[in-house]
């Protein structure tokens, strides 16, 4: 495959969000490759990229190919910068200071304020802005600072080119976890938050089936502070901060409620 090299100048364009005071940092979401299940893409990192830790993805005849959300979150920016820099780009807020950027898009398929899950098509590969050929410019950021990207918890290749095969939204179904409260029963709520009615409890050590996950009241528990809530039955939610699932953040392939 013919390799393409791209340059991007984004100095002064992206302003970090104002930090809220004294909130414990959340673990990173389980980020997936930002393309549909089963697709293989060439991802390139290089020291002269701007920002340095961004990845340029491309494959043969990729103009117009779908780009999907790499983790659940809320779209907070859908912007067209015209013929400069990122061109058409989308930003997704994943909570806990984590965001992802998808730049040089040919078009948009989401709007600001929209909730997205794994595999949701947010736009299509393009060559807008400062691009010199069709590709996806992709970033993971923490508190506004670009960080080296990880997929399924594994660090991307820095520096060079690697082929990445997507398992983004390859399957959907249930997850499971074990309640860990260090002894006390865990309250079950009628909705995803401490303000919802208590509808029962589950004992410490109980293995639960998780049908879907959603965001709600932030809770500090055994596994840190999290706004994720797990639905364990119809109208039955428990705080994920007290549940060991083997995943930091949302469980891969478990649907959003």
Buried (B, 14 or more C-beta within 10 A) or exposed (E): EEEBEBEBEBEEBBEEEEEEEEEEEBBBBBBBBBBBBEBEBBBBBBEEBBBEBBBBBBBEEBEEBBBBBBBBBBBBEBBEBEEEBBBBBBBBBBBBBBBBBBBBBBEBBBEEEBBBBBBBEBBBBBBBBBBEBBBBBBBBBBEEEBBBBBBEEEEBBBEEBEEBEBBBBBEEEEBBBBBBBEEEEBBBBBBBBBEBEEBBBBEBEBEBEBBBBBBBBBBEBBBBBBBBBBBBEEEBBBBBBBBBBEBBBBBBBBBBB
